[in-house]
Amino acid sequence: MKRNFNKIIGSVLATFLLVFAIKVNAITITTDSSRVGITDTNSTYVTNQATLTVTGIQVGDSFKAYKLLDTFYNSTSNTVTYEFTSSFKNYLLSIEAYKDYTVDDYYKLTSGNITSGSTKTTSTLDKLVSGYVSYIKNNNVVGTDMTQNGNTISATLDAGAYLVLPVSTNKVYAVMVGNLDFEANGNDWVLNNESIVAKVSEAGVTKTVSDTSSKNLMQEEFTYTVVGTVPQYPTNAVNKTYKIVDTFADSITFSGISNVVVKDGTTNLVVDTNGNVKDTSGNVVAIITVNGQVLTIDFNIDYVTSTTVTVTYKAKLNDQVKWYNNNGVTLTYSNSPYTNDNMTTENVNVSVGAYGIEIFKYAGSDKDKALASAEFDIFADSALTKKVGTIVTNGDGIGRLKGLGKGTYYIRETKAPTGYQIIKDTIEVEVGSDDVAESRLTDNTLQYEVVEISNAATGILPYTGGSGLLFYSIIGIVIIGIGTVVTIKIHKKKALNVTE
């Protein structure tokens, strides 16, 4: 029974036979007598080696080469035979669609080496070998390390066919297969070196925030823009994860899904109230979810038609506003299209700086005499048309307005404390100074630009307003009276002298 099974396997894995009626003197074979062919039991494993090179890889990525076909040689019949390696053979037997594949079938799938999985047909070599990637990882199949030199990797390998896979990368590579085959050259067999070009694409994410200067960020919305670079996944990839995750600080209030705009390239997609993002054909390109302070946009790459996606949304600051209000975004994507392995990018953080204005109100030149109930309107323009808030001083003479963006503001007093003159001039103040020494930090969470404003008392207060002012007023009148009398006497005396 076992012998019959071996015959079936031998028939299923029929060899791809090359016969040349020429003298063979360049092929070397192993001295290990146990390494013989299955179909041609008189053939022996070939030990000739050639160099497989892959160009166009990214610096820093590492790769291994996994053998798909072994090479055997029969010196009597001058034949070269290719057979599936034991690991690749076991993989094929485990897949219903491939269990009857032969080496001849394998070679019919491609006219040579492949580096792209973009072919749309269902009978492609990339589809066959892409499934082997998972088998390699799940069964600890051993590969050969490839040496890197800049944007090139290479390895000197025994004759046969090889699948080249990245071991460490944050890029997306299509499957790469290189064949180290023999060919006749005069009276010799020649095993040529082989070079293939990698097909690689990148995934990434960037984030920016709109201009937040000279604004009350607790009243006015600002806009975040997230741009994702979409890798080109092979057609037969089984894992095309592409998910943008945006996390807000507690001081940021997201304005809601209805304010989210999603673009595929330059094309606006439709976002409904349930967070479904659809194209014009009704395909769900992405799903938006919000969980607490986390916004997630999970894309279906099969319906993304360009190499970039753009997400914009609005937010405001709230009462938990801090000096810097962070918002970080990450991208989780598949960098191994044929397994369940995913990679998450480093957090790309964008901070919205928030500041404040603190007014200290005091009487005259006496800073120990704080004035309460002074009111000020704060504007973002010198024409005083864009009001951003109001400040009212407390019993300590202090009033604050927080959540302001960096920029120039204009202060206009609208109500002075009782008994004091209102200031008619507009006060200009620069908020968000890089010199923290000129500002005040409150609990190390917010930076206030401090403006000290004095108020002069109104004209003459009523007598009930205090005896001090009355006393000085009487003295002044007396002095003026005495001066007048003295002046009159002097003039009279001069007049008498002139008459005499």
ZIJO-V548111 format. One line per field, one symbol per residue. phi: phi as a letter, one per 30 degrees, with the letter a starting at -180 (. if undefined). psi: psi as a letter, one per 30 degrees, with the letter a starting at -180 (. if undefined). burial: 1 if it has 24 or more other C-alpha atoms within 12 Angstrom, else 0. A space follows every 50 residues. Layout:
# ZIJO-V548111
phi->???
psi->???
burial->???
This chain:
# ZIJO-V548111
phi->.dddddddddddcedcccbbdbdcbcccbdddddccdddcdccbedcebb ccbbciddejdcbbccdcbccbbcddchccbcbdddddddddddcedcdc dcdddedddadldbbbcddddcccddddddddeddeddchddccdcdcbi cbbaacbdekcbccbdcbaccccddbbbcccdbdbiccdbcddbbbcdcb bcbabbbbbddcdhbddcccdbccbcccdcdcdeecdcbbeabcbcccdd dccddjddcdcbbciccdccccdcidcbcdcidddabcbbbicccbbccc ddcdcccbbbbbacabcbddebebcdbcbbbcbdcbdcbcdbbcdddccb ccdbbacccccbchccddcdccidcbccbcbddhccdclbbbdcdcicbb bcicddlcbbcbdcacdejbddddddccbcciddcdddbbcchhcbccdc bcbcbdddfcdeeddkddddedddeddddddedddddddddddddddddd
psi->eeeeeeeeeeeehkljkkkkhlkjgfkkllfjffilleejfglkkkgkll kkkklglkkfklllkkkeklklkjfefhkkkklkleeeeeeeffkefgfg kleeeeffflfblkfkgfkflfhleeeefeffeeeeefghkklkkkkkjb gkllkjllkakkkkkkejlgljklkkkkkilllkjbglkkjllkklkkjk llklklklklkgkhljffekklkkkkkkkkljkkegkfjhkjkkjkkklf fkjkflefgkkkkjcgkklkjlffgkjlaffgkjelkklkjbgkkkjjkj ffgkfagkkkkklllllafgklekjkjkklkkljgifgagklkkllkjkk kjkkalkkkjklkbgjffikklgkkkkklglffhfikflkkkkafggkkl jlgklkaklkkkkfkllkglkkkfkkkkkkkhkfjffflkkjggfkkkjk jkklkkllcklleffkfeeeefeeeeeeeeeeeeeeeeeeeeeeeeeee.
burial->00000000110111111001000101111000000111110011111111 11111111001111111111111110011111111011111100000101 11111110110111111000000111111111111100001011111000 01111111111111111011111111111111110000101111111111 11111111110111111111111111111111111111111111111110 11111110011111000011100011111000011111110011111111 11110011111111111100111111111111111111101111100111 11111111111110000001111111111110000011111110001111 11111111111110111001011000101111100000110000011111 11111100000000000000000000000000000000000000000000
